[in-house]
Amino acid sequence: MSTLQQTPIRELASWSDAGRAGVYRLSHPSVSGAMFAVGDLASLSVAAVSSVLIWSRADARLVPENYLPLWPVLLTFVIAYAASGLYPGFGRNAADELRKLSVATSLVYPALAVTAFLLKDAASFSRAVFLLAWAQSLVIVPVGRALLRHSLEGQPWWGDAVVVIGDGDAASAVVRSLTELPELGLRPVLVVRDPRHAAAACGALGIRHAILAGTPGGELAKGYRELSRVFRRVTIVPELSGLSSLWVEARDLGGVIGLEFRQRLLMPGARAVKRAIDLWLILATAALALPFVVLIAAAIRLTSGGPVFYQQVRCGHNGATFTAWKFRSMVRNASEVLARHLHANPALREEWDRDHKLRRDPRVTAVGRFLRRTSLDELPQIWNVLLGEMSVVGPRPIVADEIPLYGDAYELYMQVKPGITGLWQVSGRNDLPYEKRVHLDTYYIRNWSPWLDLYILARTVAAVLFARGAY
């Protein structure tokens, strides 16, 4: 610790705890990468074994034991994942990780099929098992990684210890973001103002990843040169708030660095892909949803009478309004009940004005409370998706009274269709302050891709099952 005391380092609140845990010496990305590799092999094995067992019940001619000698083939996937930078892959957004996993998996399976064909051994194995294993791997491997990350992210040796260099809002934002998102695996353990002091301190402690944040342009190259003498990895965070951050590509413009930002949702092809995904999801789940619609409608009529559905005018694409459909979750005279409740409880007026919601809303019926906790009240919005007024995934649909709360971000909001589910719904829902909801909506619009939609859909399942932030 003597090295630290001799340098002007601003310590994090958890500095003493981190020092006692020896995080600087025990945080080994190579160990974490090995854990991911073992986890991927286990997930791939589950996909392969279950595919063989499932299809053996449909085809009595299939002999499961014939597939046992093929287990070394699973190492091919690990090699492909390693080539994609997924070991350990810290600092990578979940949607980007999903993209890389899916692409690598979908390259290896056809390569194995071609290899089997060239070796004239393809007839020995079932094509159905091959396709089933492929489909299951696309789901099981990402889920296995998410579970592994969630179970290990609290361990002192997990992740990659980083030092954040900078002074100001940018450095604070980096520390706050990495602290709030431990799944990224980047653990800020020091904040230093001067790159020279970072090199002196972290060189002795064994930290090999530095993040340079908010440095003025004239000092950027100088700071990078200083850091690159010691740190194997240097991440630069420029002052570019309000821009896309997920799908940015660096360009070499004749020795000048350029950053290319693609507004995917403004591209006709991307819009067509998103619409095709919406229609496919609706058609694929229609048969499953129909029984729920009938049961919920019956429960509402039997318990509270009145109409089954609730209609509300919402703001949509290009500022146009549309009628959003929901199952009615409130009493029929909801407006009068709310007015009386707020008049009798002035302290709740602030909560209503701030969030347009009440944690203990007297208007919600018993059935409605269940529907809201499970998000089943939004099931009728499938009709809005079919009409093209909404998307399955998108920013939350807002009412006109909420437009001032979006401020300048409303111009961005109008560029897309609102969604049944979205980033704010899977990130805490009603537990989030309103400004955080706006931030998540704008982040989604700037960084949209099919992979981000798939990631949100996967998290939607968990959010509904555990009813996080729903009331």
Backbone torsions as a table, in degrees:
resi	resn	phi	psi	omega
1	MET	NA	-10.9	-177.9
2	SER	-63.0	-36.0	178.7
3	THR	-61.2	-39.0	-178.9
4	LEU	-67.2	-38.0	-176.9
5	GLN	-70.6	-20.2	-177.9
6	GLN	-90.8	-1.6	-177.9
7	THR	-124.2	144.9	-177.6
8	PRO	-75.8	77.7	-178.3
9	ILE	-104.5	129.9	174.3
10	ARG	-87.9	116.2	-173.9
11	GLU	-83.3	146.6	174.0
12	LEU	-72.6	163.8	-179.6
13	ALA	-61.4	-30.6	-178.1
14	SER	-95.5	17.5	-174.6
15	TRP	-58.7	-47.1	-176.4
16	SER	-65.1	-40.3	178.2
17	ASP	-64.3	-42.7	-179.6
18	ALA	-64.7	-36.7	-179.9
19	GLY	-66.8	-41.1	178.9
20	ARG	-65.4	-33.8	-179.3
21	ALA	-76.5	-11.3	-178.5
22	GLY	66.8	37.2	-174.3
23	VAL	-60.7	-29.6	-175.5
24	TYR	-70.8	-30.0	-178.4
25	ARG	-97.2	-25.9	-175.4
26	LEU	-94.1	-12.1	-179.8
27	SER	-81.6	98.6	-176.8
28	HIS	-117.0	107.1	178.2
29	PRO	-57.9	-30.7	-179.4
30	SER	-64.5	-37.9	177.9
31	VAL	-66.7	-43.3	178.6
32	SER	-63.0	-40.4	177.9
33	GLY	-62.4	-39.1	177.8
34	ALA	-65.3	-37.9	177.2
35	MET	-62.8	-41.5	177.1
36	PHE	-62.3	-42.2	-179.5
37	ALA	-62.1	-44.0	178.2
38	VAL	-63.8	-42.4	178.5
39	GLY	-62.8	-40.7	177.9
40	ASP	-63.7	-41.4	177.6
41	LEU	-61.9	-40.7	178.5
42	ALA	-64.3	-42.9	179.7
43	SER	-64.7	-43.2	178.9
44	LEU	-64.2	-36.8	178.0
45	SER	-64.8	-42.1	177.7
46	VAL	-60.9	-44.0	179.3
47	ALA	-62.5	-43.1	-177.8
48	ALA	-68.5	-49.1	-176.9
49	VAL	-64.2	-45.1	-179.2
50	SER	-64.2	-35.2	178.4
51	SER	-64.5	-43.9	179.1
52	VAL	-63.9	-45.5	-177.8
53	LEU	-67.1	-40.9	-179.8
54	ILE	-63.3	-46.7	-176.1
55	TRP	-75.1	-23.8	178.0
56	SER	-65.2	-24.1	176.9
57	ARG	-76.8	-26.1	179.8
58	ALA	-88.9	-26.5	-178.1
59	ASP	-127.4	104.7	-176.4
60	ALA	-67.8	-17.8	-179.4
61	ARG	-76.7	-16.4	-177.2
62	LEU	-73.5	132.3	179.5
63	VAL	-109.3	105.1	-177.0
64	PRO	-56.1	-35.2	-176.9
65	GLU	-62.2	-22.4	-179.1
66	ASN	-67.4	-18.8	-176.4
67	TYR	-90.2	-12.1	-177.4
68	LEU	-59.6	-40.6	-179.5
69	PRO	-65.4	-8.9	-176.7
70	LEU	-87.6	-1.4	-173.5
71	TRP	-58.9	-32.2	177.6
72	PRO	-61.1	-19.5	179.3
73	VAL	-61.5	-26.8	-179.4
74	LEU	-61.2	-25.8	178.1
75	LEU	-64.4	-23.5	177.4
76	THR	-61.4	-38.0	178.4
77	PHE	-65.5	-41.5	179.5
78	VAL	-61.9	-39.5	177.3
79	ILE	-63.2	-42.9	179.6
80	ALA	-65.5	-40.4	178.1
81	TYR	-65.7	-39.0	178.4
82	ALA	-64.2	-40.2	178.2
83	ALA	-65.6	-23.5	178.5
84	SER	-87.2	2.0	178.2
85	GLY	78.5	29.0	-176.1
86	LEU	-96.6	3.3	177.1
87	TYR	-122.1	105.2	-0.9
88	PRO	-85.9	-16.5	178.2
89	GLY	75.9	21.3	-179.8
90	PHE	-66.9	145.4	-179.3
91	GLY	86.6	1.1	-178.7
92	ARG	-94.8	131.3	177.7
93	ASN	-61.8	146.7	-176.4
94	ALA	-60.3	-37.8	179.1
95	ALA	-66.7	-38.6	178.0
96	ASP	-68.4	-38.5	176.4
97	GLU	-62.6	-41.8	178.0
98	LEU	-61.0	-41.5	178.7
99	ARG	-61.5	-47.6	-178.5
100	LYS	-66.2	-40.9	177.3
101	LEU	-61.8	-45.1	-177.3
102	SER	-66.0	-42.7	-179.6
103	VAL	-65.8	-46.3	-179.2
104	ALA	-63.4	-44.0	179.5
105	THR	-62.1	-41.7	-177.1
106	SER	-77.2	-8.8	172.0
107	LEU	-90.7	-35.9	-176.4
108	VAL	-71.6	-44.2	-177.4
109	TYR	-59.6	-48.4	176.1
110	PRO	-62.9	-35.2	178.0
111	ALA	-62.5	-39.3	177.6
112	LEU	-66.7	-37.9	178.5
113	ALA	-64.4	-43.2	178.5
114	VAL	-64.3	-40.4	178.9
115	THR	-61.9	-44.1	178.8
116	ALA	-62.8	-37.1	178.6
117	PHE	-66.6	-44.2	-179.1
118	LEU	-66.1	-31.0	178.1
119	LEU	-84.6	2.8	179.6
120	LYS	57.2	36.8	-178.4
121	ASP	-117.8	5.3	-173.5
122	ALA	-64.4	-33.2	-177.0
123	ALA	-68.0	-14.5	-178.2
124	SER	-77.5	-13.8	-174.7
125	PHE	-127.5	153.1	-176.6
126	SER	-81.0	130.9	175.8
127	ARG	-66.5	-33.0	179.3
128	ALA	-63.7	-41.5	177.1
129	VAL	-62.1	-41.9	179.8
130	PHE	-60.4	-49.7	-178.2
131	LEU	-67.4	-38.1	179.3
132	LEU	-66.3	-41.5	177.8
133	ALA	-64.3	-39.7	177.7
134	TRP	-59.5	-51.3	-178.1
135	ALA	-62.2	-42.6	-179.2
136	GLN	-68.5	-35.2	179.3
137	SER	-63.0	-36.8	179.8
138	LEU	-62.5	-22.4	179.9
139	VAL	-101.3	-47.6	-171.9
140	ILE	-68.7	-39.1	-177.8
141	VAL	-63.8	-50.3	177.1
142	PRO	-61.5	-39.0	179.2
143	VAL	-65.4	-42.3	177.8
144	GLY	-60.6	-40.8	177.7
145	ARG	-64.4	-42.1	-179.8
146	ALA	-63.0	-42.8	178.8
147	LEU	-65.7	-41.1	178.8
148	LEU	-63.5	-44.1	-179.7
149	ARG	-63.7	-42.4	-179.0
150	HIS	-64.9	-35.5	-177.1
151	SER	-79.4	-22.8	-173.9
152	LEU	-110.2	-11.0	-172.3
153	GLU	-65.8	-15.4	177.5
154	GLY	-89.7	-5.5	-179.2
155	GLN	-74.7	142.2	-176.9
156	PRO	-64.7	-25.4	-178.4
157	TRP	-90.1	-5.5	-175.2
158	TRP	-79.6	144.1	172.7
159	GLY	92.5	-169.0	-177.2
160	ASP	-126.3	112.3	179.4
161	ALA	-67.8	133.3	-178.7
162	VAL	-129.0	155.1	171.7
163	VAL	-111.4	134.5	179.6
164	VAL	-103.0	124.4	-178.7
165	ILE	-109.7	125.4	178.9
166	GLY	156.2	168.8	-179.4
167	ASP	-143.1	109.2	-179.4
168	GLY	139.1	-166.6	-175.2
169	ASP	-63.8	-35.1	-177.1
170	ALA	-63.9	-45.4	179.6
171	ALA	-65.1	-41.6	179.0
172	SER	-63.9	-38.6	179.8
173	ALA	-65.3	-38.5	179.0
174	VAL	-64.2	-47.6	180.0
175	VAL	-61.2	-45.3	-179.1
176	ARG	-62.9	-43.3	-178.8
177	SER	-65.1	-45.2	-178.9
178	LEU	-68.7	-32.1	178.3
179	THR	-71.3	-39.3	-179.9
180	GLU	-75.6	-19.2	-177.8
181	LEU	-122.0	70.2	-178.6
182	PRO	-63.5	-19.4	179.8
183	GLU	-65.5	-18.0	175.8
184	LEU	-68.4	-23.5	176.0
185	GLY	81.7	4.0	176.8
186	LEU	-99.7	117.4	-172.5
187	ARG	-108.7	105.0	179.8
188	PRO	-71.7	115.2	-178.0
189	VAL	-113.2	-13.9	177.1
190	LEU	-144.0	144.8	171.2
191	VAL	-123.0	120.8	-174.6
192	VAL	-126.8	141.8	-179.5
193	ARG	-83.4	-39.4	-174.0
194	ASP	-105.8	126.3	178.2
195	PRO	-55.8	-32.3	-179.6
196	ARG	-65.6	-39.9	178.6
197	HIS	-69.5	-33.5	177.4
198	ALA	-63.4	-43.3	179.8
199	ALA	-64.2	-39.6	-179.1
200	ALA	-67.0	-43.3	-177.0
201	ALA	-75.8	-48.2	-172.4
202	CYS	-78.6	-22.7	174.7
203	GLY	-62.3	-36.7	179.8
204	ALA	-77.7	-30.7	-175.9
205	LEU	-85.7	-12.8	177.0
206	GLY	89.7	10.1	175.6
207	ILE	-76.8	133.0	-173.9
208	ARG	-121.9	14.9	179.6
209	HIS	-132.6	123.3	179.6
210	ALA	-119.8	144.6	176.2
211	ILE	-119.6	116.3	-178.7
212	LEU	-97.8	113.5	-171.2
213	ALA	-121.0	134.6	170.3
214	GLY	65.5	23.8	-179.9
215	THR	-80.9	133.3	177.6
216	PRO	-57.1	150.9	-175.1
217	GLY	-52.5	-40.9	-177.6
218	GLY	-67.0	-25.5	-177.9
219	GLU	-97.6	-6.9	-173.3
220	LEU	-64.4	-51.0	-178.4
221	ALA	-64.2	-38.0	178.9
222	LYS	-65.0	-44.4	179.1
223	GLY	-64.7	-39.3	179.4
224	TYR	-64.5	-43.0	179.3
225	ARG	-60.9	-39.2	-179.7
226	GLU	-66.2	-43.3	-177.4
227	LEU	-72.9	-36.1	-175.4
228	SER	-67.9	-10.9	176.7
229	ARG	-74.8	-24.0	-173.8
230	VAL	-117.3	-43.6	-171.7
231	PHE	-89.4	134.0	177.7
232	ARG	-70.7	-32.5	-179.3
233	ARG	-128.0	131.0	177.3
234	VAL	-128.0	120.0	177.1
235	THR	-105.5	128.4	-178.8
236	ILE	-104.6	126.4	177.8
237	VAL	-111.1	97.5	-179.2
238	PRO	-78.4	167.1	178.1
239	GLU	-79.7	82.3	-178.5
240	LEU	-131.5	43.7	-179.1
241	SER	-64.1	146.6	178.6
242	GLY	89.5	4.6	179.9
243	LEU	-113.1	167.1	176.0
244	SER	-60.4	142.3	-178.0
245	SER	-126.2	-12.3	-172.7
246	LEU	-93.0	-45.4	-175.6
247	TRP	-114.8	64.0	179.1
248	VAL	-106.9	136.9	179.5
249	GLU	-118.9	132.7	176.4
250	ALA	-80.2	139.3	179.3
251	ARG	-123.9	137.7	175.0
252	ASP	-94.2	104.5	-178.5
253	LEU	-99.7	68.3	179.5
254	GLY	64.9	42.2	-179.4
255	GLY	94.5	-6.5	176.6
256	VAL	-105.7	131.6	-179.1
257	ILE	-81.0	127.8	175.5
258	GLY	-123.4	148.3	176.9
259	LEU	-113.3	122.2	-179.2
260	GLU	-99.9	121.5	178.4
261	PHE	-108.6	121.8	179.0
262	ARG	-104.8	122.4	176.8
263	GLN	-86.6	86.7	-171.0
264	ARG	-62.3	-37.1	-177.5
265	LEU	-74.6	-4.7	172.9
266	LEU	-95.1	-3.9	-179.5
267	MET	-91.3	130.1	-179.0
268	PRO	-55.7	-40.3	-180.0
269	GLY	-62.4	-42.4	179.6
270	ALA	-65.8	-40.2	178.1
271	ARG	-63.1	-39.4	178.8
272	ALA	-64.5	-39.9	178.8
273	VAL	-64.0	-44.0	-179.3
274	LYS	-64.0	-40.6	178.7
275	ARG	-66.1	-39.7	178.5
276	ALA	-63.5	-39.9	177.9
277	ILE	-63.8	-41.8	178.2
278	ASP	-57.9	-50.4	-177.2
279	LEU	-65.4	-39.0	179.0
280	TRP	-63.8	-43.1	179.9
281	LEU	-64.1	-42.2	-179.7
282	ILE	-64.3	-47.0	-179.0
283	LEU	-65.7	-35.9	-177.7
284	ALA	-71.2	-26.6	-175.6
285	THR	-108.1	-0.2	-175.1
286	ALA	-60.0	-46.4	-178.2
287	ALA	-63.7	-35.2	178.6
288	LEU	-72.6	-34.2	-175.4
289	ALA	-77.5	-30.0	-173.8
290	LEU	-57.0	-47.3	178.5
291	PRO	-60.1	-36.6	178.0
292	PHE	-65.0	-39.4	179.3
293	VAL	-60.2	-45.2	-178.7
294	VAL	-64.9	-46.0	-178.2
295	LEU	-65.6	-42.8	-178.9
296	ILE	-66.5	-42.0	178.6
297	ALA	-60.2	-43.1	178.8
298	ALA	-63.8	-41.1	-179.4
299	ALA	-63.9	-39.4	-179.7
300	ILE	-67.1	-44.9	-178.9
301	ARG	-65.7	-38.3	-176.7
302	LEU	-74.6	-31.0	-174.2
303	THR	-94.9	-30.4	-176.1
304	SER	-135.3	-2.2	179.9
305	GLY	63.2	-172.5	176.5
306	GLY	74.2	-170.6	-176.3
307	PRO	-67.5	149.5	179.2
308	VAL	-81.3	-37.1	-174.1
309	PHE	-104.5	155.0	177.5
310	TYR	-122.8	134.0	-179.0
311	GLN	-115.5	140.8	177.7
312	GLN	-147.4	137.8	178.9
313	VAL	-76.3	125.9	-179.2
314	ARG	-123.7	161.5	179.1
315	CYS	-88.9	133.8	-175.2
316	GLY	-126.0	-153.4	-175.9
317	HIS	-63.0	134.4	178.6
318	ASN	59.9	24.5	176.9
319	GLY	82.4	-2.6	178.9
320	ALA	-71.2	148.5	177.3
321	THR	-98.2	155.2	177.5
322	PHE	-148.7	163.9	179.2
323	THR	-94.3	113.3	178.5
324	ALA	-89.2	137.1	-178.0
325	TRP	-103.8	140.8	174.7
326	LYS	-144.6	160.7	166.2
327	PHE	-71.8	137.2	-179.0
328	ARG	-67.7	122.9	-179.3
329	SER	-114.4	2.2	-177.5
330	MET	-119.5	166.9	174.4
331	VAL	-65.9	162.2	-173.9
332	ARG	-69.0	-33.4	178.9
333	ASN	-98.7	50.6	-172.5
334	ALA	-61.0	-39.4	-176.7
335	SER	-64.1	-43.8	179.8
336	GLU	-66.0	-40.9	178.8
337	VAL	-62.1	-42.4	179.8
338	LEU	-64.8	-45.0	-179.4
339	ALA	-59.5	-45.2	179.9
340	ARG	-64.8	-39.8	-177.7
341	HIS	-66.4	-44.0	-180.0
342	LEU	-69.3	-33.2	178.0
343	HIS	-67.8	-37.0	-179.3
344	ALA	-81.4	-17.9	-178.6
345	ASN	-131.6	78.8	-177.0
346	PRO	-57.8	-26.7	-178.5
347	ALA	-65.5	-25.6	-179.6
348	LEU	-81.2	-13.6	179.3
349	ARG	-60.9	-39.2	179.4
350	GLU	-63.4	-42.3	178.3
351	GLU	-62.2	-41.2	-179.7
352	TRP	-67.5	-44.5	-179.9
353	ASP	-64.8	-31.7	-177.7
354	ARG	-79.1	-45.6	-170.9
355	ASP	-113.7	-10.1	-174.0
356	HIS	57.5	26.5	177.1
357	LYS	-148.1	156.7	173.7
358	LEU	-124.4	134.2	-179.2
359	ARG	-63.0	-39.3	176.0
360	ARG	-116.5	83.5	-174.5
361	ASP	-85.6	117.6	-177.2
362	PRO	-69.4	-12.4	-178.0
363	ARG	-81.1	-18.3	-172.5
364	VAL	-80.1	131.0	178.3
365	THR	-80.4	172.7	179.1
366	ALA	-63.9	-45.3	177.2
367	VAL	-65.8	-40.3	179.8
368	GLY	-62.2	-34.6	178.7
369	ARG	-64.6	-40.4	176.4
370	PHE	-65.3	-43.5	-179.1
371	LEU	-61.7	-39.4	-179.1
372	ARG	-70.6	-40.3	-179.2
373	ARG	-65.5	-30.3	-179.7
374	THR	-99.3	-1.8	-177.7
375	SER	63.8	14.6	177.8
376	LEU	-71.5	-16.2	177.4
377	ASP	-64.6	-19.8	-178.0
378	GLU	-93.4	3.9	-178.3
379	LEU	-58.1	-39.6	179.3
380	PRO	-62.7	-14.0	178.7
381	GLN	-68.8	-6.2	170.0
382	ILE	-55.7	-36.3	178.3
383	TRP	-63.6	-39.7	177.0
384	ASN	-63.7	-34.4	177.7
385	VAL	-68.0	-43.5	179.1
386	LEU	-61.4	-36.0	178.6
387	LEU	-76.0	-8.5	-179.6
388	GLY	82.6	11.8	179.8
389	GLU	-86.1	-24.8	179.8
390	MET	-133.6	171.3	173.7
391	SER	-120.6	161.5	176.3
392	VAL	-64.0	-42.4	178.8
393	VAL	-119.4	133.8	179.4
394	GLY	175.4	-177.2	176.1
395	PRO	-65.5	154.3	-177.5
396	ARG	-64.7	137.5	177.1
397	PRO	-70.4	129.7	-176.3
398	ILE	-113.8	161.7	175.2
399	VAL	-96.8	167.9	-175.1
400	ALA	-60.0	-33.9	-178.7
401	ASP	-64.6	-19.7	-177.9
402	GLU	-89.1	-9.5	-177.1
403	ILE	-57.5	-44.6	178.8
404	PRO	-59.6	-28.9	-179.9
405	LEU	-70.2	-21.5	177.8
406	TYR	-83.4	-22.3	179.0
407	GLY	57.8	-134.8	-179.4
408	ASP	-65.8	-21.9	-178.4
409	ALA	-67.7	-15.1	-179.4
410	TYR	-66.1	-31.4	176.6
411	GLU	-60.4	-38.0	177.0
412	LEU	-72.5	-39.4	-178.8
413	TYR	-57.6	-38.8	-175.5
414	MET	-69.6	-12.1	-176.8
415	GLN	-74.3	-15.6	-174.6
416	VAL	-131.8	170.3	175.6
417	LYS	-87.6	140.2	175.3
418	PRO	-67.1	162.7	-173.5
419	GLY	-123.1	158.2	173.5
420	ILE	-66.1	-42.4	173.6
421	THR	-124.5	165.8	-177.4
422	GLY	-169.2	-174.4	-174.1
423	LEU	-66.8	-37.8	-179.5
424	TRP	-70.2	-33.4	-179.6
425	GLN	-65.8	-31.2	-178.5
426	VAL	-95.8	3.6	-177.4
427	SER	-114.6	16.2	178.7
428	GLY	134.0	-17.4	177.0
429	ARG	53.7	-124.9	-173.0
430	ASN	-71.4	-10.0	176.8
431	ASP	-75.0	-13.1	-176.6
432	LEU	-85.7	141.6	172.2
433	PRO	-65.6	157.2	-172.2
434	TYR	-62.5	-38.8	-179.1
435	GLU	-64.0	-29.9	176.7
436	LYS	-70.5	-37.1	177.0
437	ARG	-61.6	-44.8	178.7
438	VAL	-61.4	-42.5	179.0
439	HIS	-60.4	-43.6	-179.0
440	LEU	-67.2	-38.1	177.8
441	ASP	-63.8	-45.1	179.9
442	THR	-68.0	-35.7	176.1
443	TYR	-60.8	-44.0	-179.4
444	TYR	-60.6	-45.5	-177.1
445	ILE	-64.2	-41.7	-178.6
446	ARG	-70.9	-27.8	-170.5
447	ASN	-116.6	19.8	-174.1
448	TRP	-61.9	144.5	168.3
449	SER	-161.1	161.6	175.5
450	PRO	-56.4	-32.0	-179.8
451	TRP	-68.0	-37.3	177.2
452	LEU	-66.7	-38.5	176.4
453	ASP	-63.0	-44.3	179.5
454	LEU	-62.9	-39.7	177.4
455	TYR	-62.4	-43.5	-179.9
456	ILE	-66.6	-40.0	178.3
457	LEU	-62.1	-40.3	178.4
458	ALA	-64.2	-42.1	179.4
459	ARG	-72.2	-24.5	177.6
460	THR	-61.9	-39.8	179.6
461	VAL	-58.5	-47.2	179.9
462	ALA	-66.1	-39.3	-179.4
463	ALA	-64.6	-38.4	178.7
464	VAL	-70.9	-43.1	-178.1
465	LEU	-62.2	-39.2	-176.6
466	PHE	-98.5	-4.0	175.7
467	ALA	51.9	43.5	-179.0
468	ARG	-72.5	126.1	174.5
469	GLY	71.4	13.4	-177.7
470	ALA	-97.0	130.2	172.9
471	TYR	-163.2	NA	NA
